[in-house]
Each structure stands twice: as structure tokens, then as C-alpha cells.
């Protein structure tokens, strides 16, 4: 589907992930909004001023209707955590510079008809003053993760998130657990799950790199980091061929026997999944809603996940193979791959088709329908 010419109210998306980085919910939401004719300003995350700029990744062109902007580098504040006053000063300066840049960029964005929508997609620390700089905008805070789950978390960060929660016109969380964690501040926090564009996975041709590997093949799409137990990946690689399509965080590694494809473009994921026999979500205690689950099901793959709070009231729970702990993954993945049938593949695709990004964006826009109406309407 091609995007409509930009005609609707503009959207300013504050993203913690660059446009050319790992494909996430904010990329999908921005794409769907642009497809509907909403001009989108995608705000890239700034870099740490003390760190060397990363090697340029393969740039991912944005579709019609999406423009990008990058705020100035920020001053590091993580190392100041033991000195809350100094950390607060650095955060305030960074947030002001970030908001100044966004306000200038949004001011030059095509205004369209109606109010600007600020979609703060989990940028509570750097982005907590942006909405105040765009006073006529509707503000939606999209909470896709838990601050406490990050190794760099400091209690000070929660103060800024609480400010965003209080000031937002609406709050959407990607799982019941994420919503429950903030209802003491925002009682009306809604749950809007992730989704999938099933058209991307229809008739995908298996990636030759995966297709020629000895089966059964287990695939993990996404970042390998503190959420992934290294020993579990080792045992999976012992039991079957393991393919990892995604970046590996510093200080972490994948088994020597695993096939690491590194970061892959979104367009490559359907073919990678088409060549696999089973898919994995190895995170224990995960509180968000893994986007990869919907993509796995759209590809028809048996999907083995570790039990966690994100599964509560999941609309795709019945289509998943749930194990109680990461140690159960290897055997469950092997059995799921060997027991796979074409009929079950189609059932999984049907479940995924009910979780479209179009429907999810309707839910999000429904939350701010009144406050985002054109001024004077």
C-alpha cells in the first residue's frame, strides 16, 4: 500500500531507537501513520557527547511522509547517579537542548489541519519537556518498556517519567504489567498491544543462508543482551541449529556454534523466518510485549516462549508454546519443530492477522481522539 499525500495533523515521534536501528513498534506506528497521510517527524535519539559516533549503519530510507531529525549530542549523566543533584542538572540541560531542537524542527514541519500529536515513545528522561514546548499539541505517552529493567536505571529517572505520565493527554502501555506499574500515577493508563503487518510475511521465500543449514533450525530475531541467559542459547545450539538475527550487546555473546547474522533489515526478516522451523523468545520475567512474537506467528512458525508477566491476557497466548523457565526451551523447541504441521502454520497466521498495526493505530488514536481534534472544532 502506498502512502497518501500528507494531509492530516502532523505527528512528532520521540524515539529511543534510530530509524535505521532495530525495527520496533515506533517504526511500525510511524509508518502506518504516514501511510494514512499524517506527516511524521521522526526524532532520532542523540548520541553521548563523550562517545565516538557509531560507524554508520546501512541507512534505511524512510517512506513518503516521514522526515527525520537528530537533536544535538547529550552530556552524560549516568556516571553522576551517586550525585543526584549533579545528575539532575545534567538531565535538565540535556532535556532543554533536546526540546529546543524538537520545537524548532516541528515548527518547520508541514502543519496540515488540526493539532500536532506528540508521540513520546518511551523517551521520558530526555523528552520530558517536549510537550511543554508545543503547548497546542496533543500528547500521547507510549510506554513500551520498564525503566527499572535497564542496567543504567536510577531512581531519579522515575521522577521524569512521572512528570510525563501526569502531563500526557493519554498513556498507552504495551502490556498489562507495564500499565499496572504506573496506575498509581496514571489510573487511566490503557493497554495497547504490539501488532504485525502480515502482508510482509505472505509468500516469503526462504533466505538461502538459513535454508541450507541442517534442520531443525531455531531462530531468534532481536537483540541479545542482559535479558538472554547465555547458557540457554548454548544448550539450544547443542540441540539444533541456532540462528540469531540481531545485534549482540557489549559484554554478551552468542554460542560459537550459532549462526549470527547480525542486525538485519526489516525486509529480510520474513525470508529468515521462512527458512526456520521454530522461533524463540528466551526472556524470563519480561514485562513488555515482544514484537517478534507477532512476526513469528505471521510467518506460521511454532513459537516457544518463557512464561512471564507479558503473557497476561495476551491475545495470542493460545497460539504459543509456553515453558516455565529458560532451561525448558531447548527440549520444547526441538519438540515443536519436529511436531510442526501445515494446518497449525495456517492457524498461527490467522491469529496474527487479527493483530494488525492498522488496528493498533486505531486504538492509539482513539485514546487521544478528543484532545487531538482540530482547535476550534
N, C-alpha and C positions, 0 to 999 in steps of 0.2 A: 504494500500500500504506500502511495506517495503522500508526502505531507501537503496540507493545504497551504495556500499563501497566508502568511501571518496576518491575522485579523483580530484575534481576541486579546484580552488583557495580558500584559507580559508577566512572565514568571522569572523570579531570581532564585536560582537553586544554589544553596551553600553546601558544597560537597567536601567531605574529608578525603575523597579519592579522586585523582585527576581523571579527566575524560579518557585519556589513553591508558589508564591503570586498570586494575581488576574490575571487571564488569559487575555492577551491583544494582541494587534497587533504584538508586537515584538516577543512574544512567537509563534504566528502563522507563522510569516515570518521566524524565525529561524528554525522551524520545517519543513517548506516547502523547505528551502534551504538544510537542512540536508537530506531530502528525495531525493533531486536531486543529492546527492553525494558531496555537499560542506561541508567540515569540519567547524563547527561553534564553536567559543569560546564565550560563553555567560557570560558577565561580570556583576556580581551581584552588586546591589547598596551597598556601605559600610554603616555601622551604625554610628551614632553620638557617639563620644568617651565618652561623658558625660552621655549617657543613658545606662541603663541596656540592655544587649542583650535581644531581644524579646524571649518569650517562643517558643521553636522550633515548627513550624507548621508541619503538616504531609508532609514529604518530597515527592516531585513529581519527580519520576525518569525521567531523560531526555532520549530521544530516541537515537539510534545509530547515531553517527556523531556529537553530541553536547557534549562539555565539559564545565564545569563551573569553574569560578574563582571569588574570593571575595577580592577586594582591602582592604587595612588597614582602620581602622576607621578614620573618618574625624573630624577635630576640628570645633566646632560650630561657625557659622558666622552670623546666623540670628539675634542674640541679638546685633550684632555690627552695625546694619543697620543705626543707627543715627551717627555713626562714620565711614564714608565711607573709610577713609584711613586704619583703623584697619580691616574693613570687607574685603577690597581688599587684604590686607596682608594675612589674614586667607584663603581666597579663593585661592590665588596664591599658598600657601603652600599645601593646600588640592589637588589642581589640579595637582601639580607636583608629589605628592605621588601617586595619582591615576594613572597618565600617566606612571610613572616609573613601577608600578605594571603591568599595561596592556602591556607595551612594553616587559617586561620580560616574561609574560605569553604567549604573541603572538609569541615571538621568539622561544618558545619551542613547538609551535603548528605545526602540520604537514603542511609543506609548500605547498604541492600539486604542481600544474603547474599554473603559472601566478601570478598576483599581488593579495595581500591581499585586501579585501574590509572591510573598517571600516564603519559599520552601526551605526551611532550615533543616537539612537532612543530616542531623547529628553533628552539628558544629556548635556546641553550647559554650565552649570556652573562648574560642576566637570570635565567634559570631554573636555574642550575647548583646551587642549594642546596635546591630544592623537594623532591626525593626524600628528602633527609635529614630534612626536617621532617615527612614522612609515612612513618615507618620501617616500617610494616607493609604499605606499598603495593608492588605490582609496578611496575617502571619500564621503559618502552619508549621508547628514543630513536629518533625518526623523522627521518632526515636527508634533507631534500628539496632541498638546495642546497649550494653550496660557499662557505664563508666567504670564501675568497680572491677570489671573483668580485665581491664588493661593493666599490664605491669607498671605503667607510668602513672597510674591513678594516684591522686592526692585528695584528701577530704575537701581541700579548698575548691577543687573543680566542681563539686556538687553545688556550691553556693551559686555558681554561674548558671548551672543547669536549672536550678530552682528559679532563678530570675527569668530565664527563657520560658519555663513552664508557666509561671504566673502571668507573663505578658502576652503569650501567644493567644491568638483568637481560637485556635483549636490545636489539640495534641493527638497525634496518631502514633501508635506503637505497633511493632510488627509481631508481637506475641503477647498473650495474656500475662506472662510473667513480667515483661517489661512495663506493661501498663500498671500492674498491681504495685510495682516498686515506686511509682510516682503518684499514686492516687491520694496520698496524704498531702500532696501539694496541689495536684490537679485531679479532682474527683471525677471529671468528665473525660479523662483520657480514654480514647477509643482504641480498639484493636483493628488494624487493617493489615492483613497478612501479605506476604510476598505473592508474586504470580509468575506467569510464564507466557511468552509469545510462542504458542505451539506451532505456528507456521514455520518457525526457524528449524524445527526438527522433523518436519514431514519430508519423507523421501530422501533423507540424508544418506550420502554414500560413505561407507566406512573409510576412515583415514588409513592409508596404506601402511603407515608406521605401526598402527595398532593391529590392523587386520592380519599382518604376517607374524605376529607374536603367538607363541604357543598358548593355547587355551587351557583352562578358563582364564579370562582376563578380568581383573578387578580394576576399576578406575576411581580415582579421587580427583575431583575438579575443585580447585581453590587453594588457598594459602596454607602452607604447613607452618605452624607456629606453636605457641605455648598451649594451645587447645588440643594438640595432637600428641598422643603418647608415642614416642619413638619405638618402644618395644612392640607395640601393637602392629605398626607398619612392618616391622621386621618379621613378625610371625605371619602376617598376610603374604609378604613376599616369599616366605618359605613354602606356603601352601599353594600359591598360584602366581601367575604373572601380575605384577602390580604396576599400573601406570599412574603417574602423578602429573596432572596438567595444571600448573600454577606455580607461583613463586615460593621460595623457601626462605623464611625469616632468618636473619643473622643469628648464629648460635644454634641453629637447628639443621637437621639433615634428613635425607631420606635414605633408605637402605641401599647399599651398593648394588643389590640385585634388582632394585626397582628401576623403571624407565622414567626418568624425569624429563618432561617436555618443556619445563619452564613456563613462564607466562605465555598464554595463548590468546589470540584474538577471539572475540565472541563468535565470529563467523566460523571459527574452526571447531568450536565445542560440539556442535551436532554430529560432525563426522567422527570425532574422537569417541563420543558416546556410542555411535552406531557400530563401532568396531569392538566394543566391550561386551562382556557377559553379565556383569554385576557392578553396581555402583555403591560407594561407601560414604557415610557421614560418621567419622570416627570420634566426634567431640563428645565428651562426657560433661554433663552439667551445663550444656549450652542454653542460653536464655533467649537468644534472638530466634528468628525464623529463617533457617538456611535456604537461600535462594536456589542452591544447587539441587535441593530435593525436587523442586518443581521441574527443573530441567531434566533430571534423571527420569522422572516419570513420563515427561513428554517424549523422551526417547524410547519409552517402553521398557526401561531397564528394571530388573529386580533391585530394590534399594534397601540396603541394610543400614540401620541407624542405631545409635546408642540411646537408650531411654534417657529422657531429660525433660526439664520443665517446659521447653518449647513445644512439646507434643500435646500439651493440654488443649483439648478442643480443636486440634488440628483438622482441617477439612480433608486432609489426605492420609490420615492415620491408618485407615483400613487398607490402604494400598502399600504400606511399608512393612518390612521385616524388622521388628524392634527387638533388640537384645538388651539384657540388663546391664552389661558392663562392656568396656572396650575389649576385655580379654575374650569375650564371646564372639567377636567379629570374625576372626579367621574361619572358624568352622561354619558359622552361619552364612558367610559369603560364599564359601565353597558349595554348601548345600543349595543355596538359592540359585547359583549359576547352573548347577547340574540339573535342577528341577525346573528350569525356565521353560515356558510354553508360549507359543504364538498367541493363544487365546488370552493368557494373562498379560502379555505385552499390550494387546489392544485394550484390555480393561484399564491398565495403568495410563495409557494415552487418553482414554476417555475421562478419567479422573482429572488429569492435568488440564484438559480442555475446559474444564469448569472453573479454572483458576487463572483466567486471563488478566493481563495487565490492563486491558481496557476496562474490565470490571473493577479492578483495584483503584484505578484513577478516578472512576466514577464515585467510589466510596470516599476517596480523599477529598475530591471537590465537593461532595455532598456535605462534608464536615464544615466547610467554610463558604457554603453557598450564599448564606445571608450576608455575612460580613464582606464577601468578595464581590457583591453586586455593585454595578456602576454607581458612583457617587450621584446622589440625587434621584435614584430610581425608587 
